[in-house]
Amino acid sequence: MPRSVRLVTVAALVAGGLVLVACDGGPPQGARGGSGGSRGAAGVGDPYFPKAGNGGYDVTHYGLTLSYVPDGSRLRGTAVVTARATQDLSAFDLDLLGMEVEEVRVEGAVARFRREGQELVVRPSEALADGEVFEVRVRYSGSPVTITDADRSREGWLRTADGVLALGEPTGSMAWFPGAHHPSDKASYDVAVTVPKGLTAVSNGELRGRRTGADGRTTFLWHTAEPMASYAATLAIGRFTVTTSVLGGGLPAYVAVDPSQAAASRAVLARLPEVMGWARDSFGPYPFSSVGAIVDRPGDAGYALETQNRPVFPGAPGMETFVHEIAHQWFGVSVTPGSWRDMWLSEGLATYAEWLWTEDEGGATAEETFRELYDHGADVYEDLWDFPPAKPPGAAHISDAPVYQRGAMVVHRVRQALHDDDAFYDLLRGWAAARRHGNARTEDFTAFVEKRAPDVDFDGIWSQWLYGEGRPPRP
């Protein structure tokens, strides 16, 4: 994801755990508190976003029924969250920033709830047992917020000239639906979105149907079968020109383009079959059941994002950006960082994919790109040597140049150490296969590399390039 004023002041809330209480959901009449167990943790303890995600359960499915009204960019929704308890639970949290919660039910019974900043604290009428599969139904409405992160990038609910674009990295998805919003908790999704006449709603996965009512409003039914981290979920509403096709191997493609961007996007989007074929050869079988792209007008986002199945581009993408986001479907979306500290595993590999594409297209080799970056990269990226890829100093820096560019340099140093391109590509394909639809941390990657090449000493690469401070010695 190439990244860039918070409308709602949430930086301290998300990163530091500031607690604000809004009692818009007092104890409903007739509800009784559960007994036994304890409240699940209000966050999974991410090093940069400690309140993101939640403890005590694992989400398996989201069913979202949404209705969009352009006036005020309002959203009315019902979220049905299916999860499995991982401890005895008397209460648990869902991440939801803003919006008015009207009712919460657990297993069909009315549940008590309260708001604590970004936490929707739910107390079911009966305690949940460790291992129990349960269903939470949340009715909510309002105008979702736009979030500005510590790095000043905007996410959440972004208004566009003719609709809205919902983006989630790293915490923005909690602006438009309740859930466990940390990349370590993946789930399948069904999203039904009703929009006014003339508008199209695009989300992840496959379009399973559309129906238009007597009032002219149309409901679009999207289904994502493969596990998805909530940051990779998207919703684009607007006037789009939609093109569907079938690529090699019977892979369906769905591309939605704002008409104002159609001409400028045509040449790059036409190469989607070629890019997909190249990526399969390089990284192994494609991990999802559909592909595509969403090209909206340039706007508040200011960055492309690797949303699952179809990346989002703010305006016509350049070729390298297009390759970067497609490569993310293997590295970042299928193999997802275990925490936001591990973001280099996503961005470093996707950036290196750009280098490989350029090399295979007859441009600069990856070795030449590496040498140029080592010698002159600080002229372009002033912060290139400020910190190591695996140790960003804080949430404001997880999208800085060391994560992307120096992350790619780590990958190239591994390639150099192997002295064998066949072994290197086998390693990339093996990594994508071993962690397919899962999560990985930096130590998982280093252990995998060392196991695949036990006769190669990688210690210097890890200590100097991955974890070391400053510019490493010239290799």
C-alpha positions in Angstrom: 0.0 0.0 0.0 1.5 3.3 -1.0 0.4 5.6 2.0 0.0 9.4 2.7 -6.4 15.3 9.6 -8.2 13.3 11.5 -11.9 14.4 11.4 -12.3 12.6 14.7 -9.5 12.7 17.3 -8.8 9.0 17.8 -5.0 8.7 17.6 -4.5 8.5 21.3 -7.6 6.3 21.6 -6.4 3.7 19.1 -2.7 3.8 19.9 -2.8 4.6 23.6 -6.0 3.3 25.0 -7.8 6.6 26.0 -11.2 5.6 27.3 -14.3 7.6 26.7 -17.7 6.3 27.8 -20.9 7.0 26.0 -23.8 5.2 27.5 -26.0 5.1 24.5 -26.9 1.5 25.2 -27.9 1.1 28.8 -29.2 -2.2 30.1 -32.3 -3.2 28.1 -35.4 -4.1 30.0 -35.5 -7.8 30.8 -31.8 -8.5 30.1 -29.8 -10.2 32.8 -26.1 -10.3 33.3 -24.2 -13.6 32.6 -22.5 -15.5 35.3 -19.2 -17.3 35.2 -16.2 -16.5 33.1 -14.7 -13.1 32.6 -14.6 -10.3 30.1 -12.4 -10.9 27.1 -9.5 -8.6 26.6 -10.2 -5.2 25.0 -7.5 -5.7 22.3 -4.9 -8.3 21.3 -2.0 -6.2 22.5 -0.6 -5.1 19.1 2.6 -3.2 19.8 1.3 -0.1 17.9 -2.5 -0.5 18.2 -3.0 -2.3 21.5 -6.8 -1.7 21.5 -7.2 -3.3 18.0 -8.9 -6.7 17.9 -10.3 -8.4 21.0 -9.5 -11.3 23.3 -11.7 -14.2 24.3 -13.0 -15.2 20.9 -12.2 -15.9 17.3 -14.4 -14.6 14.5 -15.3 -17.0 11.7 -17.9 -15.0 9.7 -19.3 -11.5 9.2 -22.8 -11.1 7.7 -23.3 -7.4 7.0 -26.6 -6.0 5.8 -26.1 -2.3 4.9 -28.3 0.5 3.6 -26.6 3.7 2.3 -28.2 7.1 2.1 -26.2 9.8 0.3 -27.8 12.6 2.4 -25.3 13.0 5.2 -23.5 9.8 3.9 -25.5 7.8 6.4 -25.4 4.1 6.9 -27.9 1.8 8.5 -26.6 -1.7 9.3 -27.1 -5.0 10.9 -23.9 -7.0 11.6 -24.2 -10.7 12.4 -20.8 -11.8 13.8 -20.2 -15.5 14.2 -17.4 -16.4 16.5 -16.0 -19.2 18.7 -15.2 -18.5 22.4 -11.6 -19.2 23.3 -12.3 -18.8 27.1 -15.3 -18.7 29.4 -16.9 -15.3 28.7 -19.2 -13.2 30.8 -18.6 -10.2 28.5 -16.6 -9.4 25.4 -15.8 -6.4 23.2 -16.3 -5.5 19.6 -14.3 -2.7 17.9 -16.7 0.0 16.7 -15.8 3.7 16.5 -18.7 6.1 16.3 -22.2 5.1 15.0 -25.3 4.7 17.2 -25.9 1.2 18.5 -29.6 0.5 18.7 -29.6 -3.2 19.8 -27.3 -6.1 20.5 -28.4 -9.7 20.7 -26.3 -12.7 21.5 -27.7 -16.1 20.4 -31.0 -14.3 19.8 -31.3 -12.9 23.4 -31.2 -9.2 24.1 -27.8 -8.4 25.6 -26.5 -5.5 27.7 -24.0 -3.2 26.1 -22.0 -0.1 26.7 -19.5 2.1 24.9 -15.9 2.6 25.9 -14.3 4.7 23.2 -13.7 2.4 20.3 -14.9 -0.6 22.3 -18.5 -1.9 22.2 -18.7 -3.9 25.4 -21.3 -6.7 25.3 -22.6 -8.7 28.2 -24.8 -11.6 27.1 -27.7 -12.8 29.2 -25.9 -16.1 29.6 -22.2 -16.6 29.9 -20.5 -18.3 27.0 -18.4 -21.4 27.5 -14.9 -21.9 26.1 -15.2 -23.5 22.7 -18.8 -22.4 22.2 -19.8 -21.1 18.8 -22.0 -18.1 19.2 -23.7 -15.4 17.1 -23.8 -11.6 17.9 -26.3 -9.4 16.1 -25.7 -5.6 16.2 -28.1 -3.0 14.8 -26.5 0.4 14.3 -26.8 3.6 12.2 -25.2 7.0 11.7 -22.6 8.7 9.6 -19.4 6.7 9.8 -16.3 8.7 10.7 -13.2 9.3 8.7 -10.0 8.5 10.7 -6.6 10.1 10.3 -3.8 7.9 11.6 -0.6 8.8 13.3 1.1 8.9 9.8 -1.6 11.4 8.7 -3.2 9.0 6.2 -7.0 8.9 6.1 -9.1 5.8 6.2 -12.5 4.6 7.4 -15.4 6.2 5.7 -14.1 8.5 2.9 -16.7 10.5 1.0 -16.2 10.8 -2.8 -17.8 13.0 -5.4 -20.6 10.5 -6.0 -20.6 8.2 -3.0 -18.2 6.7 -0.6 -15.0 4.6 -0.3 -14.4 2.5 2.8 -10.8 1.6 3.5 -9.4 -0.2 6.6 -5.6 -0.2 7.0 -4.8 -0.3 9.8 -7.9 0.4 11.8 -10.5 2.1 9.5 -12.9 -0.8 9.2 -14.2 -0.2 12.7 -15.7 3.0 11.4 -18.4 1.1 9.4 -18.9 -2.3 11.0 -18.4 -3.8 14.5 -15.9 -6.7 14.8 -12.4 -7.8 15.8 -10.4 -5.4 13.8 -6.9 -6.8 14.0 -5.1 -8.7 11.1 -4.6 -11.7 13.2 -8.4 -12.5 13.3 -9.5 -13.4 9.8 -13.0 -14.4 8.7 -15.3 -15.0 5.7 -17.8 -12.3 4.7 -21.2 -11.8 3.2 -22.1 -8.2 2.5 -25.5 -7.0 1.2 -25.4 -3.3 0.3 -28.5 -1.3 -0.7 -27.9 1.9 -2.6 -30.0 4.5 -4.5 -30.8 4.2 -8.1 -27.9 4.7 -10.5 -25.2 3.8 -7.9 -23.1 0.6 -7.8 -21.8 -1.0 -4.6 -18.5 -2.9 -4.9 -17.0 -5.1 -2.2 -14.7 -8.1 -1.9 -15.1 -11.6 -3.2 -17.8 -12.5 -5.8 -21.0 -10.7 -6.7 -23.6 -13.4 -5.9 -26.6 -11.3 -7.1 -28.3 -8.0 -7.3 -32.0 -7.0 -7.0 -33.8 -3.8 -7.5 -36.9 -2.8 -5.6 -39.9 -0.9 -6.6 -38.3 2.3 -5.2 -35.4 1.9 -7.6 -32.9 1.1 -4.9 -30.6 -1.8 -5.7 -29.1 -4.4 -3.3 -25.7 -5.9 -4.2 -24.8 -9.2 -2.6 -21.1 -9.9 -2.2 -19.6 -13.1 -0.8 -16.0 -13.7 0.3 -15.3 -17.3 1.1 -11.6 -17.2 1.8 -10.5 -15.8 5.2 -10.0 -12.0 5.1 -8.5 -9.6 7.6 -10.9 -6.7 8.2 -8.3 -4.1 7.1 -8.5 -5.7 3.6 -12.3 -5.4 3.5 -13.6 -2.5 1.3 -16.9 -1.0 0.1 -17.0 1.4 -2.8 -20.3 3.1 -3.7 -20.6 5.4 -6.7 -21.1 5.5 -10.4 -18.8 2.9 -11.9 -18.3 1.3 -15.3 -18.0 -2.4 -14.6 -16.2 -4.9 -16.7 -16.3 -8.7 -16.1 -14.2 -11.3 -17.7 -12.7 -14.7 -17.1 -8.9 -15.0 -17.0 -6.7 -18.1 -17.5 -7.7 -21.1 -15.4 -11.3 -19.9 -15.2 -10.6 -17.1 -12.7 -13.4 -14.5 -12.8 -12.3 -10.8 -12.9 -14.5 -7.9 -11.8 -13.1 -4.4 -12.5 -15.0 -1.2 -11.5 -13.8 2.1 -12.8 -15.1 5.6 -12.2 -15.9 6.9 -15.8 -13.6 9.9 -15.3 -10.7 7.5 -14.9 -11.5 5.1 -17.7 -9.3 6.4 -20.4 -6.3 6.9 -18.2 -6.7 3.4 -16.7 -7.3 1.4 -19.8 -3.7 0.5 -20.8 -2.7 -0.7 -17.3 -5.9 -2.6 -16.6 -5.7 -4.4 -19.9 -2.6 -6.0 -18.6 -4.3 -7.7 -15.7 -4.3 -11.2 -17.4 -0.6 -10.8 -18.1 0.3 -9.6 -14.6 -1.7 -12.4 -13.0 0.1 -15.0 -15.2 3.5 -13.5 -14.2 2.6 -13.4 -10.5 1.4 -17.1 -10.6 4.7 -18.1 -12.2 6.7 -16.1 -9.6 4.7 -16.7 -6.4 2.6 -19.8 -7.0 -1.1 -20.5 -7.3 -3.4 -17.5 -6.8 -4.9 -17.8 -3.3 -8.4 -16.4 -4.1 -11.4 -17.2 -6.2 -11.7 -13.9 -8.0 -9.6 -10.9 -8.9 -10.0 -7.4 -10.2 -9.6 -3.7 -9.3 -11.5 -0.7 -8.2 -10.4 2.6 -9.7 -12.1 5.6 -8.1 -11.4 9.3 -8.5 -8.4 10.8 -6.8 -9.6 12.0 -3.4 -9.0 11.9 0.3 -7.3 8.5 0.3 -4.2 9.5 -1.6 -2.9 5.9 -1.7 -3.6 2.5 -3.3 -4.6 -0.3 -1.0 -4.4 -4.1 -1.3 -8.0 -4.8 -0.5 -8.8 -8.5 -1.0 -9.6 -9.8 -4.5 -9.7 -6.3 -6.0 -7.2 -3.6 -4.9 -8.4 0.0 -4.7 -6.6 2.8 -6.7 -7.3 6.5 -6.2 -7.1 7.5 -9.9 -5.5 5.6 -12.8 -2.7 3.4 -11.5 0.8 3.3 -12.8 2.2 -0.1 -13.8 4.5 -0.6 -10.9 1.7 0.4 -8.4 -0.6 -2.0 -10.1 2.0 -4.9 -9.9 2.6 -4.0 -6.2 -1.1 -4.3 -5.2 -1.6 -7.5 -7.2 1.5 -9.0 -5.5 0.0 -8.1 -2.2 -2.7 -10.7 -2.8 0.0 -13.3 -2.0 2.0 -11.2 0.4 -0.1 -9.2 2.9 -3.6 -10.4 2.1 -3.2 -14.2 1.9 -0.1 -14.3 4.1 -1.0 -11.5 6.5 1.3 -9.9 9.1 0.7 -11.2 12.6 1.0 -7.7 14.0 1.5 -4.3 12.6 5.1 -4.5 13.6 5.5 -7.2 10.9 4.3 -4.9 8.1 7.5 -5.2 6.2 6.6 -8.8 5.4 3.8 -7.4 3.4 5.3 -4.2 2.0 8.9 -5.4 1.5 7.8 -8.4 -0.5 5.3 -6.4 -2.6 7.9 -3.7 -3.3 10.4 -6.4 -4.3 7.7 -7.7 -6.7 8.0 -4.4 -8.5 11.7 -4.9 -8.8 11.2 -8.4 -10.2 8.5 -7.1 -12.7 10.9 -4.4 -13.9 13.7 -6.9 -14.3 11.5 -9.3 -16.3 10.2 -6.5 -18.5 13.8 -5.7 -19.6 14.3 -2.7 -17.3 16.8 -2.4 -14.4 17.7 -5.7 -12.8 16.8 -6.1 -9.1 20.5 -6.0 -8.4 20.8 -2.7 -10.2 17.8 -1.3 -8.2 19.4 -2.6 -5.0 22.7 -0.9 -5.7 21.1 2.4 -6.7 19.0 2.4 -3.6 22.0 1.6 -1.4 24.2 4.4 -3.0 21.6 7.1 -3.6 18.3 6.0 -2.0 18.7 8.5 0.9 18.5 11.3 -1.7 15.0 10.2 -2.6 13.9 8.7 0.8 15.4 10.9 3.5 14.4 8.4 6.2 15.7 5.3 4.4 18.2 4.4 7.1 16.3 5.9 10.1 15.2 2.5 11.5 15.3 -1.2 10.5 12.3 -2.7 8.7 11.4 -5.1 11.5 11.5 -2.4 14.2 9.5 0.7 13.2 9.7 3.1 16.2 5.9 3.6 16.4 2.5 3.7 14.7 3.4 6.8 12.7 6.2 4.9 10.9 4.8 1.6 9.8 4.4 2.9 6.2 7.7 4.7 6.0 10.5 4.0 3.5 12.5 1.6 5.7 9.4 -0.7 5.8 9.0 -0.7 2.0 12.4 0.0 0.4 14.7 -1.4 3.0 12.3 -4.3 3.4 12.7 -5.1 -0.3 16.5 -4.8 0.2 16.3 -7.6 2.9 14.5 -9.8 0.4 17.2 -9.1 -2.2 19.9 -9.9 0.3 18.3 -13.3 0.8 18.3 -13.8 -2.9 22.0 -12.9 -3.0 22.8 -15.3 -0.2 21.1 -18.2 -2.0 23.2 -17.7 -5.2 20.5 -19.5 -7.1 17.4 -17.9 -8.6 15.6 -21.2 -8.9 16.0 -21.7 -5.1 14.9 -18.1 -4.5 11.7 -18.4 -6.4 11.1 -21.8 -4.8 11.4 -20.0 -1.5 8.9 -17.3 -2.4 6.4 -19.9 -3.6 7.0 -22.1 -0.6 6.4 -19.2 1.8 3.2 -18.2 0.1 2.0 -21.8 0.2 3.1 -22.5 3.8 1.2 -19.5 5.2 -1.7 -19.4 2.7 -4.7 -17.7 4.3 -2.9 -17.3 7.6 -0.7 -15.0 9.5 3.0 -14.7 10.0 5.5 -12.7 12.1 9.0 -11.8 11.2 10.5 -14.7 13.2 8.3 -17.1 11.2 9.9 -15.8 8.0 13.5 -15.9 9.2 12.9 -19.5 10.5 11.3 -20.5 7.2 14.3 -19.1 5.2 16.8 -20.8 7.4 15.0 -24.1 7.2 14.8 -24.0 3.4 18.6 -23.2 3.1 20.2 -24.8 6.2 23.7 -24.5 4.6 23.5 -20.7 4.2 24.4 -18.3 7.0 21.7 -15.6 7.2 22.8 -14.2 10.6 24.4 -11.1 9.1 21.4 -10.3 7.0 19.1 -10.5 9.9 21.3 -8.6 12.3 22.4 -5.8 9.9 19.6 -5.5 7.3 16.5 -6.6 9.1 17.1 -5.5 12.7 20.2 -3.4 12.5 20.3 0.4 13.0 21.7 2.7 10.3 23.0 1.8 6.8 24.6 -1.7 6.8 28.1 -2.2 5.4 28.2 -2.5 1.6 27.5 -6.1 0.7 
